[in-house]
Amino acid sequence: METRIGSVDAAVEAKANGVVGSPPAGHCCPIAPAVQASAPEKTLGRHLARRLVQVGAHDVFSVPGDFNLTVLDHLIAEPGLRLIGCCNELNAGYAADGYARARGVGACVVTFTVGGLSVLNAIAGAYSENLPVICIVGGPNSNDFGTNRILHHTIGLPDFSQELRCFQTVTCYQAVVNNLEDAHDQIDTAISTALKESKPVYISISCNLVAIPHPTFSHEPVPFFLSPKLSNQRGLEAAVEATMEFLNKAVKPVMVGGPNIRVAKAGEAFVELADACGYPIAVMPSAKGLVPEYHPRFIGTYWGAVSTAFCSEIVESADAYVFVGPIFNDYSSVGYSLLLKKEKAIIVQPERVVVANGPTFGCILMKDFLRALAKRLNKNTTAYENYRRIFVPDGQPLECKPKEPLRVNVLFKHVQKMLSGGSAVIAETGDSWFNCQKLKLPEGCGYEFQMQYGSIGWSVGATLGYAQAVKGSKRVIAFIGDGSFQVTAQDVSTMLRCGQNSIIFLVNNGGYTIEVEVHDGPYNVIKNWDYAGLVDAIHNGEGKCWTTKVRHEEELKEAIETAMGSNQDCLCFIEVIVHKDDTSKEVLEWGSRVCSANSRPPNPQ
């Protein structure tokens, strides 16, 4: 089916859960329009703004700089688009990342080089997670190109290509717009490529061109279409036949969902196959939230030695496993320690299927393959029945004595009770990965974390962007370590300006705990802050904010009750103070295995 970009049809038909083209999420921080146009302008700036609205990027995260000010003027003037000023470019990029996870596309605007190189880390993270983020840079005056002049905000050389060259490795398309004649085509191609490839793109626009009218910038941009990707029918039939023969001979096959389900938009097809085949289904850690945990045959997270109890035993003892959209890296493989055999595996990627380490079938869309396979497989519940035989329900953490220092496992026992279909969990890099993995997500509950790139501090900006995208439909509950929070804390300010009501649990254990378990040293100890006091200072009486510190279970229960009750309409910041060595058992195991993988001696040449 074709996806129309130059039409607002998609916006009208979109559901409220945040698809590309869905309507804006509600009021945000007021920024008075700098451009008051009596009628829509046929300018480059307004063309760009209208395109962003049409694809669903109704909130654009920005940091002003002299090269992008005219771009910001035109974005502000566009109906249906809100400009959200962030405290720094890195957070603006993280916010666009979080927004894209919820809405299918995100956008940020920065200034030339100093802004571009600052946002680069966030764009690289979005690239690693297959997120379509449109990074817009206000570029130099078009007259300066090729003049051998040295400009400010650069490294002092007359070559203006440094920023472009940096972005070439972390974006799937780059457009440098320094003339009006092909600006329309460059912008449209960049945006459509981001959506087709589900990767970030870079658009640099000369600052003096933004406000100039041109015949190509009509009031309603000429519609264009994204050519749909199609499966090779004969290849699809051959892949299904080979897979069906392999799996129907298996005694106890299983299914495991991976993170590339998102980019393939194959979540529904995965469930169709799971329903049809009867296999137990597990999820790789980086795909949590993409596979329904309320499915009757869901058995947990497959993460090698740190899997959900009884999950790895079922997966690794299977005589056939279907991995749908996996990414096997050193983190997801727990230092390359997974007990899997390629000859037992069916690997299904967004456009490719590998059967038992043998024949490979290309040009096959994941969702087409899963749906076709669902019609051909025999139902086989043997592996799930084995799981039910060995399964023992989770134990409960030891009860806290009155005034006993709070433990992390007790924290998450109470967090589990907070979750509903109207909530979404954001887990920061660190021990929050492992603790949040153990949460059981109810139907409709969102879940996001950045496992592939693992950039500490990501969650502050991502919480800002995700919460803005789901405003009015979900409440974000974020878990952030103290070390990560120190990297990006400033944009709690932007959450307050936007009137967001997220709940942030700041886990204060005095350092980089996950790094301690990989390799300890004095560099993992950080300066302790009064985190709740810092947020109070940021609040400064403007917006709705409530903060507290908890040291005991009684205080935690009271804080959660307040956040979910009388303060449900404001930003709630709960600083949880725990012992520096209070970690999940999973991070202890995972850390030692990753350390072993990192410290392997060089192979002899």
C-alpha positions as CSV (number, residue, x, y, z in Angstrom):
1,M,0.0,0.0,0.0
2,E,1.4,3.4,-0.9
3,T,2.1,5.9,1.8
4,R,1.2,9.5,0.8
5,I,3.4,12.2,2.1
6,G,2.1,15.3,0.3
7,S,-1.4,14.6,1.6
8,V,-2.9,15.0,5.1
9,D,-5.0,11.8,4.6
10,A,-2.7,9.9,6.9
11,A,-3.2,12.5,9.7
12,V,-7.0,12.2,9.4
13,E,-7.0,8.4,9.5
14,A,-4.3,7.9,12.2
15,K,-5.1,6.3,15.5
16,A,-4.4,8.1,18.7
17,N,-1.6,5.7,19.7
18,G,0.9,7.6,17.6
19,V,1.5,6.5,14.1
20,V,3.1,8.5,11.3
21,G,0.7,11.3,10.4
22,S,-1.2,11.2,13.7
23,P,-2.6,14.5,15.1
24,P,-0.7,16.7,17.5
25,A,-0.6,15.7,21.2
26,G,-1.8,18.9,22.8
27,H,-0.5,22.2,24.2
28,C,3.2,22.6,24.8
29,C,5.5,25.3,26.0
30,P,4.3,28.6,24.5
31,I,6.7,30.3,22.1
32,A,5.3,33.5,20.6
33,P,5.4,33.3,16.8
34,A,8.1,35.5,15.4
35,V,6.5,35.4,11.9
36,Q,2.8,36.4,11.8
37,A,1.7,35.5,8.3
38,S,-1.8,36.4,7.2
39,A,-1.7,33.6,4.7
40,P,0.5,30.5,4.2
41,E,3.8,31.5,2.5
42,K,5.2,29.8,-0.5
43,T,8.7,29.8,1.0
44,L,11.3,27.2,1.6
45,G,10.9,27.5,5.4
46,R,7.1,27.0,5.2
47,H,7.5,24.1,2.7
48,L,9.7,22.3,5.2
49,A,7.4,23.0,8.1
50,R,4.3,21.7,6.2
51,R,6.2,18.5,5.2
52,L,7.0,17.9,8.9
53,V,3.4,18.3,9.9
54,Q,2.2,16.0,7.1
55,V,4.5,13.1,8.1
56,G,3.5,13.4,11.8
57,A,6.4,15.4,13.3
58,H,4.1,17.9,15.0
59,D,6.6,18.7,17.8
60,V,10.1,19.7,16.7
61,F,12.9,19.9,19.3
62,S,15.4,22.7,18.8
63,V,18.2,24.9,20.1
64,P,18.6,28.3,18.6
65,G,21.7,29.6,16.9
66,D,22.3,32.5,14.5
67,F,22.3,30.2,11.4
68,N,18.9,28.6,12.2
69,L,16.9,31.5,13.5
70,T,15.0,32.1,10.3
71,V,14.2,28.4,10.1
72,L,12.8,28.6,13.6
73,D,10.6,31.6,12.6
74,H,9.0,29.6,9.8
75,L,8.5,26.5,11.9
76,I,6.7,28.6,14.6
77,A,4.4,30.1,12.0
78,E,3.1,26.7,10.7
79,P,-0.3,25.6,12.1
80,G,-0.2,22.2,13.8
81,L,3.6,22.4,14.5
82,R,5.0,23.2,17.9
83,L,8.6,24.2,18.4
84,I,10.0,22.9,21.7
85,G,13.2,24.7,22.9
86,C,15.6,22.3,24.6
87,C,18.6,23.2,26.9
88,N,21.2,21.6,24.6
89,E,21.5,20.0,21.2
90,L,22.2,16.5,22.6
91,N,18.9,16.4,24.5
92,A,17.1,17.8,21.5
93,G,18.4,14.8,19.5
94,Y,17.5,12.4,22.3
95,A,14.0,13.9,22.4
96,A,13.5,13.5,18.7
97,D,14.6,9.8,19.2
98,G,12.0,9.3,21.9
99,Y,9.3,11.0,19.9
100,A,10.1,8.8,16.9
101,R,9.6,5.7,19.0
102,A,6.1,6.7,19.8
103,R,5.0,8.5,16.6
104,G,7.1,6.9,13.9
105,V,9.1,10.0,13.0
106,G,10.9,12.7,15.0
107,A,12.7,16.0,14.1
108,C,15.2,18.4,15.7
109,V,16.7,21.7,14.5
110,V,20.2,23.0,15.5
111,T,22.7,25.4,14.2
112,F,25.7,24.8,11.9
113,T,28.7,22.8,13.2
114,V,28.6,23.7,16.9
115,G,25.1,22.5,17.1
116,G,25.4,19.8,14.5
117,L,28.4,18.2,16.1
118,S,26.7,18.4,19.5
119,V,23.6,16.6,18.3
120,L,25.7,14.0,16.4
121,N,25.8,11.5,19.3
122,A,22.0,11.4,19.6
123,I,21.6,10.9,15.8
124,A,24.1,8.1,15.9
125,G,22.0,6.4,18.6
126,A,18.9,6.9,16.5
127,Y,20.7,5.3,13.6
128,S,21.6,2.3,15.7
129,E,18.0,1.8,16.8
130,N,16.5,2.3,13.2
131,L,14.6,5.4,14.1
132,P,13.6,8.0,11.4
133,V,14.8,11.3,12.8
134,I,15.0,14.3,10.6
135,C,18.0,16.4,11.7
136,I,17.7,20.0,10.3
137,V,20.7,22.3,10.5
138,G,20.6,26.0,9.8
139,G,23.6,26.4,7.4
140,P,25.8,29.3,6.2
141,N,24.7,32.0,3.8
142,S,24.6,30.5,0.3
143,N,27.0,33.2,-0.9
144,D,29.7,31.9,1.4
145,F,30.1,28.5,-0.3
146,G,33.2,28.3,-2.4
147,T,34.5,31.7,-1.4
148,N,37.5,30.4,0.7
149,R,36.1,32.5,3.7
150,I,36.5,31.4,7.3
151,L,33.2,31.4,9.3
152,H,32.4,31.4,13.0
153,H,31.1,28.2,14.5
154,T,33.6,26.3,12.4
155,I,37.1,24.9,13.1
156,G,38.7,27.8,11.4
157,L,39.1,26.3,7.9
158,P,37.3,27.5,4.7
159,D,36.0,24.0,4.1
160,F,32.4,23.9,5.2
161,S,32.1,20.1,4.8
162,Q,33.3,18.9,8.2
163,E,29.8,18.6,9.6
164,L,28.4,16.9,6.5
165,R,31.2,14.4,6.5
166,C,30.5,13.6,10.2
167,F,26.8,13.0,9.5
168,Q,27.5,10.8,6.4
169,T,28.2,7.8,8.6
170,V,25.2,8.1,10.9
171,T,22.4,9.1,8.5
172,C,21.0,7.4,5.4
173,Y,20.7,10.6,3.3
174,Q,22.2,14.0,3.4
175,A,20.9,17.2,1.7
176,V,22.8,20.4,1.6
177,V,20.3,23.1,0.4
178,N,22.2,26.1,-0.8
179,N,20.1,27.1,-3.8
180,L,16.3,27.3,-4.3
181,E,16.0,25.5,-7.7
182,D,16.3,22.0,-6.3
183,A,15.5,22.7,-2.6
184,H,12.0,21.2,-3.0
185,D,13.3,18.0,-4.3
186,Q,16.1,17.7,-1.8
187,I,13.8,18.2,1.2
188,D,11.2,15.8,-0.1
189,T,13.8,13.2,-0.9
190,A,15.4,13.4,2.5
191,I,12.1,13.1,4.4
192,S,10.9,10.2,2.3
193,T,14.2,8.4,2.6
194,A,14.0,8.7,6.4
195,L,10.6,7.0,6.3
196,K,11.5,4.4,3.8
197,E,14.8,3.4,5.4
198,S,13.7,4.0,9.0
199,K,17.0,5.9,9.7
200,P,18.0,9.5,10.4
201,V,18.6,12.0,7.7
202,Y,20.5,15.3,7.6
203,I,19.2,18.5,6.0
204,S,21.3,21.6,6.0
205,I,19.6,24.8,4.8
206,S,21.4,28.1,4.0
207,C,20.1,30.7,6.4
208,N,19.4,33.3,3.7
209,L,17.2,31.1,1.6
210,V,14.5,30.2,4.1
211,A,12.2,33.2,3.7
212,I,12.5,33.5,-0.1
213,P,9.3,32.5,-2.2
214,H,9.7,30.1,-5.1
215,P,7.2,28.6,-7.5
216,T,8.0,25.1,-6.3
217,F,6.8,25.9,-2.8
218,S,3.0,25.9,-3.4
219,H,0.5,26.3,-0.6
220,E,-0.2,22.6,-0.7
221,P,3.0,20.8,-1.6
222,V,2.6,18.6,-4.7
223,P,1.9,15.1,-3.3
224,F,4.4,12.4,-3.8
225,F,4.4,8.8,-2.9
226,L,6.7,6.4,-1.1
227,S,7.0,3.4,-3.4
228,P,6.1,0.4,-1.3
229,K,8.6,-2.4,-0.8
230,L,7.2,-5.7,-2.1
231,S,8.3,-9.3,-1.5
232,N,9.6,-11.4,-4.4
233,Q,6.7,-13.8,-4.6
234,R,8.7,-16.9,-5.8
235,G,11.3,-16.3,-3.2
236,L,8.7,-15.9,-0.5
237,E,7.1,-19.2,-1.5
238,A,10.4,-21.0,-1.5
239,A,11.4,-19.5,1.9
240,V,8.1,-20.5,3.4
241,E,8.4,-24.0,2.0
242,A,11.9,-24.6,3.3
243,T,11.0,-23.2,6.7
244,M,7.8,-25.2,7.0
245,E,9.6,-28.4,6.2
246,F,12.3,-27.7,8.8
247,L,9.9,-26.6,11.6
248,N,7.3,-29.3,11.1
249,K,9.9,-31.9,11.6
250,A,11.0,-30.3,14.9
251,V,9.9,-31.8,18.2
252,K,10.0,-28.7,20.5
253,P,10.4,-25.5,18.5
254,V,10.3,-22.0,20.0
255,M,9.9,-18.4,18.8
256,V,12.0,-15.4,19.9
257,G,11.2,-11.8,19.0
258,G,14.0,-9.3,18.3
259,P,14.4,-5.5,17.9
260,N,14.1,-5.4,14.1
261,I,10.4,-6.2,14.4
262,R,10.0,-2.5,14.9
263,V,11.7,-1.4,11.6
264,A,9.8,-4.2,9.8
265,K,6.5,-3.1,11.3
266,A,5.8,-6.7,11.8
267,G,4.4,-6.8,15.3
268,E,0.9,-8.0,14.3
269,A,2.4,-10.6,11.9
270,F,4.5,-11.9,14.7
271,V,1.4,-12.4,16.9
272,E,-0.4,-14.1,14.0
273,L,2.4,-16.6,13.7
274,A,2.6,-17.2,17.4
275,D,-1.2,-17.8,17.6
276,A,-1.0,-20.3,14.7
277,C,2.0,-22.3,15.6
278,G,1.5,-22.9,19.3
279,Y,5.2,-22.4,20.1
280,P,6.3,-20.6,23.3
281,I,7.4,-17.1,22.6
282,A,10.2,-15.2,24.2
283,V,11.7,-11.8,23.6
284,M,15.3,-10.6,23.3
285,P,16.0,-7.8,25.8
286,S,16.3,-5.1,23.2
287,A,12.8,-6.0,21.9
288,K,10.9,-5.7,25.2
289,G,7.7,-3.9,24.5
290,L,7.5,-5.1,20.9
291,V,6.1,-8.6,21.8
292,P,2.9,-8.8,23.8
293,E,3.8,-10.1,27.3
294,Y,0.2,-10.9,28.0
295,H,0.2,-13.5,25.3
296,P,-0.8,-16.9,26.8
297,R,2.4,-18.6,25.7
298,F,4.9,-15.8,26.6
299,I,7.7,-17.2,28.6
300,G,9.9,-14.1,29.3
301,T,13.1,-12.5,28.2
302,Y,15.8,-14.6,26.5
303,W,19.1,-13.1,27.5
304,G,21.4,-16.1,27.8
305,A,22.6,-16.5,31.4
306,V,20.6,-13.6,32.7
307,S,17.3,-14.6,31.1
308,T,14.0,-14.7,32.8
309,A,13.8,-17.9,35.0
310,F,13.2,-21.0,32.9
311,C,13.3,-19.1,29.6
312,S,16.8,-19.8,28.5
313,E,16.5,-23.5,29.4
314,I,13.5,-23.8,27.0
315,V,15.0,-21.8,24.2
316,E,18.5,-23.3,24.3
317,S,17.2,-26.9,24.7
318,A,14.9,-26.5,21.7
319,D,15.6,-28.4,18.5
320,A,14.5,-25.5,16.4
321,Y,14.2,-21.8,17.1
322,V,12.7,-19.0,15.0
323,F,14.4,-15.7,15.7
324,V,12.4,-12.8,14.3
325,G,14.4,-9.6,13.8
326,P,17.3,-10.4,16.1
327,I,20.5,-8.4,16.7
328,F,23.2,-10.5,18.3
329,N,25.8,-8.2,19.8
330,D,28.1,-8.6,22.8
331,Y,25.6,-7.2,25.1
332,S,22.5,-9.2,24.0
333,S,24.7,-12.3,23.8
334,V,26.1,-11.7,27.3
335,G,29.7,-11.6,26.1
336,Y,29.1,-14.1,23.3
337,S,27.9,-16.8,25.7
338,L,24.6,-17.8,24.2
339,L,24.2,-21.6,23.8
340,L,22.6,-21.6,20.4
341,K,23.5,-23.5,17.2
342,K,23.1,-21.9,13.8
343,E,21.9,-25.2,12.2
344,K,18.8,-25.1,14.5
345,A,17.9,-21.5,13.8
346,I,15.5,-19.8,11.4
347,I,16.7,-16.2,11.3
348,V,14.0,-13.8,9.9
349,Q,15.2,-10.2,9.2
350,P,13.2,-7.3,7.7
351,E,14.0,-8.4,4.1
352,R,15.8,-11.7,4.4
353,V,15.4,-15.2,5.8
354,V,18.1,-17.8,6.6
355,V,17.0,-21.4,7.2
356,A,19.2,-23.6,9.4
357,N,22.4,-21.9,8.5
358,G,21.8,-23.0,4.9
359,P,19.7,-21.4,2.2
360,T,19.2,-17.7,2.3
361,F,16.2,-16.0,0.8
362,G,16.4,-12.3,0.0
363,C,13.8,-9.7,-1.1
364,I,11.3,-11.0,1.4
365,L,9.4,-8.7,3.8
366,M,9.3,-10.0,7.3
367,K,5.6,-9.4,7.8
368,D,4.7,-11.2,4.5
369,F,6.9,-14.2,5.5
370,L,5.4,-14.5,9.0
371,R,1.8,-14.3,7.7
372,A,2.5,-16.9,5.0
373,L,4.3,-19.2,7.3
374,A,1.4,-19.0,9.9
375,K,-0.8,-20.7,7.3
376,R,1.6,-23.6,6.7
377,L,2.9,-24.7,10.1
378,N,1.5,-27.6,12.2
379,K,0.5,-26.6,15.7
380,N,3.1,-27.7,18.2
381,T,2.8,-26.9,21.9
382,T,5.4,-29.4,23.2
383,A,8.0,-26.8,24.2
384,Y,5.4,-24.7,26.0
385,E,4.1,-27.8,27.8
386,N,7.7,-28.5,28.9
387,Y,7.9,-24.9,30.2
388,R,4.8,-25.3,32.2
389,R,6.2,-28.5,33.8
390,I,9.4,-26.8,35.1
391,F,8.0,-23.4,35.8
392,V,8.0,-22.1,39.4
393,P,6.4,-18.7,40.1
394,D,8.6,-15.8,40.9
395,G,9.5,-15.4,44.6
396,Q,8.8,-12.2,46.4
397,P,11.6,-10.0,47.9
398,L,12.1,-10.2,51.6
399,E,9.8,-7.9,53.5
400,C,11.5,-4.7,54.7
401,K,11.6,-4.1,58.4
402,P,10.4,-0.7,59.6
403,K,12.9,2.0,58.7
404,E,15.2,-0.6,57.0
405,P,17.1,1.0,54.1
406,L,15.2,0.6,50.8
407,R,16.3,-2.2,48.4
408,V,16.0,-2.0,44.7
409,N,14.0,-5.2,44.4
410,V,11.4,-3.8,46.8
411,L,11.2,-0.6,44.7
412,F,10.3,-2.6,41.6
413,K,7.8,-4.8,43.4
414,H,5.8,-1.6,44.0
415,V,6.5,-0.2,40.5
416,Q,4.9,-3.4,39.0
417,K,1.6,-2.4,40.7
418,M,1.8,1.0,39.0
419,L,1.8,-0.2,35.5
420,S,-1.3,-0.2,33.2
421,G,-2.3,0.2,29.6
422,G,-2.1,3.9,30.2
423,S,1.6,3.9,31.1
424,A,4.9,3.6,29.4
425,V,8.3,2.7,30.8
426,I,11.6,4.4,29.9
427,A,14.7,2.5,31.2
428,E,18.1,4.2,31.2
429,T,21.3,2.4,30.4
430,G,22.6,0.7,33.5
431,D,21.0,-1.5,36.1
432,S,17.6,-0.1,35.1
433,W,18.0,-2.3,32.0
434,F,17.9,-5.5,34.2
435,N,15.3,-4.3,36.8
436,C,12.9,-3.1,34.1
437,Q,13.3,-6.2,32.1
438,K,11.6,-8.1,34.9
439,L,8.6,-5.9,34.9
440,K,5.5,-7.7,33.4
441,L,4.0,-5.3,30.9
442,P,0.2,-5.2,30.8
443,E,-1.6,-4.9,27.5
444,G,-1.1,-1.4,26.0
445,C,1.9,-0.5,28.3
446,G,4.8,1.0,26.3
447,Y,8.4,0.2,26.9
448,E,11.6,1.8,25.5
449,F,15.3,1.6,26.1
450,Q,18.5,2.1,24.1
451,M,20.4,-1.2,24.2
452,Q,22.4,-1.2,21.0
453,Y,24.0,2.2,21.5
454,G,23.7,2.3,25.3
455,S,24.4,6.1,25.7
456,I,24.1,7.1,29.3
457,G,21.9,10.1,29.8
458,W,19.7,9.1,26.8
459,S,16.6,8.6,28.9
460,V,16.1,12.3,30.0
461,G,15.7,13.6,26.5
462,A,13.9,10.4,25.4
463,T,11.4,10.8,28.2
464,L,10.8,14.4,27.1
465,G,10.2,13.4,23.5
466,Y,8.2,10.2,24.2
467,A,6.0,12.0,26.8
468,Q,5.3,14.8,24.3
469,A,4.3,12.2,21.6
470,V,1.9,10.3,23.9
471,K,0.6,13.3,25.8
472,G,-3.0,12.7,26.9
473,S,-2.9,8.9,26.3
474,K,0.0,7.6,28.4
475,R,1.9,8.6,31.5
476,V,5.7,7.9,31.2
477,I,7.5,6.3,34.2
478,A,11.2,6.7,33.8
479,F,14.0,5.0,35.7
480,I,17.3,6.9,35.6
481,G,20.5,6.3,37.5
482,D,22.3,9.1,39.2
483,G,25.3,8.9,36.9
484,S,23.2,9.1,33.8
485,F,21.1,11.9,35.2
486,Q,24.2,14.1,35.7
487,V,24.8,14.0,31.9
488,T,21.5,15.4,30.7
489,A,19.6,16.7,33.7
490,Q,18.9,20.1,32.3
491,D,15.9,19.2,30.2
492,V,13.7,18.4,33.1
493,S,13.2,22.2,32.6
494,T,11.7,21.5,29.2
495,M,9.4,18.8,30.6
496,L,8.0,21.5,33.0
497,R,7.6,24.0,30.2
498,C,5.7,21.5,28.2
499,G,3.4,20.7,31.1
500,Q,4.3,17.0,31.2
501,N,3.3,14.7,34.0
502,S,5.9,11.9,33.8
503,I,7.1,10.1,36.9
504,I,10.9,10.0,37.2
505,F,12.5,7.6,39.6
506,L,16.1,8.8,40.2
507,V,18.0,5.8,41.6
508,N,20.8,7.3,43.7
509,N,23.4,4.7,44.5
510,G,26.5,7.0,44.3
511,G,28.1,6.0,41.0
512,Y,28.2,4.1,37.7
513,T,27.0,0.8,39.1
514,I,26.8,-1.1,35.8
515,E,30.4,-0.1,35.1
516,V,31.5,-1.2,38.5
517,E,30.3,-4.7,37.7
518,V,32.2,-4.8,34.4
519,H,35.4,-3.2,35.7
520,D,35.7,-1.3,39.0
521,G,37.8,1.8,39.6
522,P,37.8,5.2,41.3
523,Y,36.4,6.7,38.1
524,N,33.0,5.0,38.7
525,V,32.4,7.0,41.9
526,I,30.6,10.4,41.2
527,K,30.0,13.5,43.2
528,N,26.7,13.1,45.0
529,W,24.0,15.7,44.3
530,D,20.9,16.8,46.0
531,Y,18.8,15.6,43.0
532,A,15.4,16.4,44.4
533,G,16.7,19.8,45.4
534,L,18.2,20.3,41.9
535,V,14.8,19.7,40.3
536,D,13.2,22.0,42.8
537,A,15.7,24.7,41.7
538,I,14.9,24.0,38.0
539,H,11.2,24.2,38.8
540,N,11.6,27.6,40.4
541,G,7.9,28.0,40.9
542,E,7.0,27.7,37.2
543,G,4.9,24.8,36.0
544,K,3.6,21.8,38.0
545,C,6.3,19.8,39.8
546,W,6.5,17.6,42.9
547,T,9.7,16.1,44.3
548,T,10.5,13.9,47.2
549,K,13.3,11.6,48.6
550,V,12.6,8.1,49.8
551,R,14.9,6.0,51.9
552,H,12.5,3.4,53.3
553,E,9.6,1.3,52.0
554,E,7.0,3.3,53.9
555,E,8.2,6.5,52.3
556,L,8.2,4.8,48.8
557,K,4.6,3.6,49.2
558,E,3.5,7.1,50.3
559,A,5.4,8.7,47.4
560,I,3.8,6.4,44.8
561,E,0.4,7.0,46.2
562,T,0.9,10.8,46.0
563,A,2.3,10.6,42.5
564,M,-0.6,8.4,41.2
565,G,-3.2,10.3,43.1
566,S,-3.3,14.0,44.0
567,N,-0.2,14.8,41.8
568,Q,-1.2,12.8,38.8
569,D,-1.3,15.9,36.7
570,C,2.2,17.2,37.4
571,L,5.8,16.1,36.9
572,C,6.8,13.9,39.8
573,F,10.4,13.4,40.7
574,I,11.2,10.6,43.3
575,E,14.8,10.3,44.4
576,V,15.3,6.8,45.6
577,I,18.4,6.4,47.9
578,V,19.8,2.9,47.9
579,H,23.1,1.2,48.9
580,K,25.9,1.5,46.3
581,D,26.2,-2.3,46.0
582,D,22.4,-2.9,45.7
583,T,22.2,-4.4,42.2
584,S,20.2,-7.0,40.5
585,K,21.6,-10.5,40.4
586,E,21.5,-10.3,36.6
587,V,23.8,-7.3,36.4
588,L,26.4,-9.2,38.5
589,E,26.3,-12.1,36.1
590,W,26.1,-10.0,33.0
591,G,29.0,-7.7,34.1
592,S,31.4,-10.5,34.7
593,R,30.7,-12.1,31.3
594,V,31.0,-8.8,29.5
595,C,34.3,-8.1,31.4
596,S,35.5,-11.5,30.2
597,A,34.6,-10.7,26.6
598,N,36.3,-7.3,26.8
599,S,39.5,-8.7,28.3
600,R,40.1,-11.5,25.8
601,P,43.8,-11.6,24.9
602,P,44.8,-10.9,21.3
603,N,44.8,-13.9,19.0
604,P,48.3,-14.9,17.9
605,Q,49.0,-13.8,14.3
